[in-house]
Amino acid sequence: MSTVALEKLENRLPTPDERPGSDVVIYDGHCKFCSAQVRKLAWWDCRKRLSYISLHDPEVARRYPDLTHEMLMEQMYVVDHNGQRRGGAAAFRYLTRRLRRLWWLMPVMHIPFSLPLWQFFYRFIAKHRYWFGKVDQCDDDTCSVHFK
C-alpha cells in the first residue's frame, strides 16, 4: 500500500454505520479548519463514543431530514445516542462532558448563563471558517455563502 493510501486510511474517521449507538458529529467536510478540528475530536475520543459524517454526504439528509442544509452550514451538530440534536457551542459544550480529554474545559463551558457568549464566538468562527481554506472546490454554492 502506498504512503498516500496509508495516510488516507489513518485520517479516515469512523462513520455512524461503523459505530452504531455512537454520538454522530455532523461537520463541514469541505472546510480545512472544520476537518482539522474533527480529527482532533477523534483523537480526544479515546473511548470511541463518536462517529463522523460530512454535511455534504447525502446520507445526512436521509438520516436527519429535520436538519436542513442551511442549518448545517451555520454550525456543527452532534446527534447523541438518544437522537437529541445540539448545534454550535451547545454541541461543543456537550462534548466537554462526553470526552474525558476535554473535561478540563467543562467548568468554563458550563459557567451559568455563559452559553450565549460561547455561541456568539462559535458563530463568528463558523461564519469565517473558509478563511482557513477549503478541502475541495465548491460544488454547491458553498463559497458564495461564505465569501459574500
Backbone hydrogen bonds, N-H to C=O, Kabsch-Sander energy under -0.5 kcal/mol:
donor,donor_aa,acceptor,acceptor_aa,energy
6,L,2,S,-2.2
7,E,3,T,-2.4
8,K,4,V,-2.3
9,L,5,A,-2.0
10,E,6,L,-2.5
11,N,7,E,-2.2
12,R,8,K,-0.7
12,R,9,L,-0.5
18,E,15,T,-0.5
19,R,15,T,-1.4
22,S,19,R,-1.7
23,D,49,R,-2.6
24,V,79,V,-2.9
25,V,23,D,-0.5
25,V,51,S,-3.0
26,I,24,V,-0.6
26,I,77,Y,-3.4
27,Y,25,V,-0.6
27,Y,53,I,-1.7
29,G,27,Y,-1.1
31,C,28,D,-1.4
32,K,30,H,-0.5
32,K,133,G,-1.8
33,F,133,G,-0.6
35,S,31,C,-2.6
36,A,32,K,-2.3
37,Q,33,F,-2.2
38,V,34,C,-2.4
39,R,35,S,-2.0
40,K,36,A,-1.6
41,L,37,Q,-2.2
42,A,38,V,-2.4
43,W,39,R,-1.6
44,W,40,K,-2.7
45,D,41,L,-1.4
46,C,44,W,-1.8
48,K,45,D,-1.6
51,S,23,D,-2.4
52,Y,14,P,-3.0
53,I,25,V,-2.3
55,L,27,Y,-3.2
57,D,54,S,-1.9
60,V,57,D,-2.0
61,A,57,D,-0.6
62,R,58,P,-1.3
63,R,59,E,-2.7
64,Y,60,V,-3.0
67,L,64,Y,-1.7
68,T,66,D,-0.9
72,L,68,T,-2.3
73,M,69,H,-2.0
74,E,70,E,-1.1
75,Q,71,M,-1.2
77,Y,26,I,-2.1
78,V,86,R,-2.7
79,V,24,V,-2.7
80,D,78,V,-0.7
80,D,84,Q,-2.6
83,G,80,D,-2.4
86,R,78,V,-1.9
88,G,76,M,-2.6
90,A,87,G,-1.3
91,A,87,G,-0.5
92,F,88,G,-2.0
93,R,89,A,-2.8
94,Y,90,A,-2.1
95,L,91,A,-2.1
96,T,92,F,-1.5
97,R,93,R,-0.6
97,R,94,Y,-1.3
98,R,94,Y,-1.4
99,L,95,L,-2.6
100,R,98,R,-0.6
101,R,44,W,-0.8
102,L,99,L,-2.2
103,W,100,R,-1.3
105,L,102,L,-1.9
106,M,102,L,-0.6
106,M,103,W,-0.9
109,M,105,L,-2.5
110,H,106,M,-1.7
111,I,108,V,-1.2
114,S,111,I,-2.1
117,L,114,S,-0.7
118,W,114,S,-2.1
119,Q,115,L,-2.9
120,F,116,P,-2.1
121,F,117,L,-2.0
122,Y,118,W,-2.8
123,R,119,Q,-2.8
124,F,120,F,-2.0
125,I,121,F,-2.2
126,A,122,Y,-2.9
127,K,123,R,-2.4
128,H,124,F,-1.3
129,R,126,A,-1.0
131,W,128,H,-1.8
132,F,129,R,-1.4
133,G,130,Y,-1.1
135,V,30,H,-3.0
145,V,141,D,-1.3
146,H,142,T,-1.5
147,F,143,C,-2.3
